[in-house]
Amino acid sequence: MRVLHGLTALLMVFLLHGCATMSADECKYARWNEVGLRDGLAGEPLSTLNARTQDCAEARVTPDSRAYLQGRDQGLQSYCRLDNAVQLGLNGKSYQGVCPAPIDLEFRRRFSLGREVYDARQQINQRERRRDELERRLKASNKDEDRRKIRDELEDEDRKTRRARDRLRDAEWQLDRLR
């Protein structure tokens, strides 16, 4: 049930989250509690309210800061769940340091573990694309000197890929220890 709640909260973040700017009509008709809730569920920093206030000033609308903050606090309760931290990292998201002090350190640690796995996977993908490019160049090359240089680059790329796979394995092991 807790996992379902966490997944539901994460889904709400993606469905409800819009950009930080608001149009004049959005400012005029905003339900500030809901705007704050969306921002809290998305882990938006408090500075987002400042941006919204500036946007709405152009429409001569003053946000209801109290309602916004109440909604944001409610959203942060779902966002700042420890099981959400790993998932955010694994999805390559960023963490803006919005969770309360008692949970922030552990949230950051778990987020970092997930993010290390994400970054290692991205690096492996990048290395594989580079290798594919080098193999295409090797096939297209007619000069022995060029082919020799490309083979050297391929060997170097293979070493880098092995190191990246080692980093991924280590990061996944650390993440598994957490679970």
N, C-alpha and C positions, 0 to 999 in steps of 0.2 A: 504494500500500500504506500509506503514511504517513497519507493522508487517511482511509482505511478504519479505521486504528487510532484516529485522533482521533475519528471519528464513533462508533466502538464505545465509546470511553471516555466520550464525552458521553452516549450512550444509557444506559450503566451508571449514570451519575450520576442520571439521571431515574428509572431503574427501582429503584435500590437506596436512594436517599436517603429517609430517613424524618425524622420530626421529632426535635428534640434531646432530648426527654424520653423516658424509658424506663419501662416498667411494672416491677413487682416481678419478674414472671416473666421478662421480657426481661433484667433484670439478672442473675438467677440462672443463666440458661442462655446468656448472651451468649458469643460467640466474639470476644474483644476485638480480635483482629487484624482480623477482618472488619468489626467496628463502626468501627475506625479507618480501614480501607480505604474504606468507604462515605463517611465524613466527609471523607477526603482527596480522593476523586473528586468530591465536592460542593464542595470549596473551603471547608470549614468552618474557622473559626478555632480555635485551641487552646483557647479558652474553652469550646468545646463539651464537651471532656472534663470540665471543672469542673462543667458543668450535669449531665452524665451521672453524675458522682461524687455530686453532691447527690441526684439522683433515686435512685440505688442505695443511698445511705446509709439511706434510709427503709426499704429492703428488707434492710438489714444485709448488703449485698454491697459489697465493695471491688473496683473495676475493676482489671484487670491493665494498669496504665499503660504498662508496657514493650511489651506486645503491641499495645496500642492505638496507641502512637506508631510502632511499626514498620509497622503497617498504614496508618496515616495518611500516613507518609512515602512509602510505595509508591503510595498513591492520588494524592498530590500530584504525583508524577512524571508521571502522565497529565494531571492537571488543569492543571499549569503549563506545558503545551506552548503555544508562541506561537500556533499555529493555533487553539487553543481560546479564546484571549483575545478574538479578534474575534467568534467565534460567541457567546460569553457576552454580549458587549455588544449584538450584534444581537438577541439574545433578551430583552434588557431585564433581565438578571440583574445582581447586584451582585458586586463583587470585594472581598474582605475583607483583602487584603494578605498572603496566605498563602504566596506564592511566595518562593523563596530570593532573597537580595539580588542575585546576579549577573543574574538574569532579571527581577526585579520591575519595574524601570523600563521595560523594553521591553514587558513584559506589560501594565503599566498604560497605556502609550501605545496599544497595539493595542486593548486593551479599551475605552479612551476613544473611539477612532475608531469602533468598532462601536456603542458606546452613543450617540454623537452622531447616528448614522444612525437608531437606534431612537427616540431622543427626538424627532428632527425628524419622523419618520413619525407618531408619536403626536400631535404638535402639529397636523399637517395633518389627521389624523382628527378631532381635537377641533374644529378650525376648520370642517371640513365639516359636522359635526353641528350646530354653532352656526348655520351658514348655513341649513341645512335647517329648524331651529327658527324662525329669523327669517322665512324664506319662508312657513312655515305661518302665523305670526302676521300677516304681510302679507296673505295671502289671506283670513284670518278678520276682518281689521280693516275697520270701516265708516267710521271718522273720518279725514278728510284729514290732520289734525295727527298722528295716530298713525301713519298710513301714511308720512308724511314722515320721522318719527323712525326708523321701522323701515328705510326706504330708506337713511338716513344710517348706521345701524348696519350694514346690508349692505355699503355702500361701505367702511366701516372694516374689516369682517371680510374683505372681498376684499383689502384692502391687507395685512392681517396674514397672510392665506393666501399671498399672493405672496412675502412675506418668509420665511415658513416653507418654502415650496418652494425659495427661493434657498438657505436654510440646508441643506436636504436635499441639494440639488445639490452644494453645496460639501463637505458631509460625505461624500457618496458619491464625489466626486472624490478627496478625501484618502484614502479607503479603497481606491479603485482604484489609487492610486499605491503603496500598501503592497504590493499583490498583484503 
